[in-house]
Amino acid sequence: MNLKELKTKNITEINKLIKDLRLDLESIATNVLQQKEKNVKKGSFIKKDIARLKTLLNQRIKEESNKNA
């Protein structure tokens, strides 16, 4: 994920990306357990992407609350 692209997205788009990544993480975890997926590190990469998105989301929420205050 490119940070410049993510910074242009609004809160609802970020929430949708987080939801999609969580679904991907779930499917990858089951595929690893079923030995369909050989790259076991893929899950950790997705977890890091989710954390980045959550951080960006919290920053956006704080920015909007500061504008309204």
N, C-alpha and C positions, 0 to 999 in steps of 0.2 A: 504494500500500500504506500502510495506517495503522500507525504504529509501536506504538500501544497494542494493536492486535490481534496483531501479531507477537510482542510480549513475552509473551503468554499461551501461545504455542505451545511445544512441547517440541522436543528436538533432532531426533527423527525426522521430525516435521512440517516443520521448517525444511529439512532435507536434501531432503525430497520437493519442497518449493517451489523450491529451487535447481535440482533436476533438471528440473522442469517448465519453469522459466524458460529454462534452457539449450536445451531442445528448441524452445521458442518463438523464441528468438534464432536458432537454426539455420534454422527455417522462414522467419522474416522476412528473413534474409540471402539465402536463395535466391529469395524472392519479389521482393526489391529487384533482384537481378541479372536476374531474368526480367521485370522492369518490371511486375509485378503489384501491387506495393506502392508507393504514391506517397509515403508518409511515411518518408523515409530516416532521420529522427532517432529513429524508434521503437526501433531497435536500441540506440542509446546510452542510452535510458531504461531498457531492460531490463538492460543491463550495470550501470547504477547500482543497480538493484534487487537484482541478484545480489550486488553488493559490499556493500550494506546487510545482506543476509541473512547473508553470510559473516562480517561483523563481529559481528552478533548471535550467530551460532553460536559464534564464538570466545569471546565473552564468557560464553556459557552453559557452555562446556567449562571455562573457567577457574574459574567459580563452583562447578561440581561438583567439580573437583579440589581446590579450597580447602576444601570441605565434608568431603571424604574425608581430607584431610591432618591 
